[in-house]
Amino acid sequence: MDPKLEFLFYLLAVVCFGLAAFSPVGPGLGRTGPGFGARIGLVPLGLGLWLFPTLWATGTNAF
C-alpha cells in the first residue's frame, strides 16, 4: 500500500476517535446521544480504518 494512502487511513481513524471522544453522551451506559457520533458508530469505524492498512499488508504478504 502506498505510504500516503496508509497515512490517510491512520489520519481518518484518529479523526473518528476524536469525534467519538467529544460526541455528546446520552442516557444509559455511556452511549452517545443524538448527534454525528450516534448515527454511524465512530469507534468501530475508527478501528476499521486503523486496522485496514495492516490487513492489506498481511493479505499482500500471504498471497
N, C-alpha and C positions, 0 to 999 in steps of 0.2 A: 504494500500500500504506500502511496506517495506520502512523504512526511508532512506535507502541507495539509492533505486531507485528514491524516491522523490527528494533527493539531486541531483541526476544525472540529472533529468529533469530541476530543477532550474539552475543548473550549465550550461547546454546546452542552456537554454534560455538567460542567461547572456552573454554567448559567442556569440550567434546570435545577441544580441543587440549591443555588442561591435564591431562585424564585420560590422554591418549595420552603426554604427556611423562613422567608418573610411573608408567606401567604397567610391570610387570616385564619385563626384557629376557631373552629366552630364547636358546638356542643358534643360531648361524648368522646372519650379516649383519644384526644388529640387529633381527631380527624379534621381536615380542612373544611372551612365553611364555604359559603358561596364565593366564587371568585375563580381566577385563572387556574390556580393550583388544584382546585377540586375537580375541575372538568376533565383534565387529561391525565392526572396522576403523574406529577413531575418527578417523584423519586424513582418509580420504575423506569420511566423514560430516561432519566439521567443515568441509571445503572446500565441500561441497554446501550446507551451511547458510549459510556465509559468502557464497556467490555467488548464492543464491536471490533475495534482495531486488533485486540488480542485474538479474538475469534477468527478474524480474517487471516492473520499471520499464521495461526495454528493450522487452519484449513489449507493454506498455501503450502506449508511445510509437509503436511500429511499426504496431500495428493499431488 
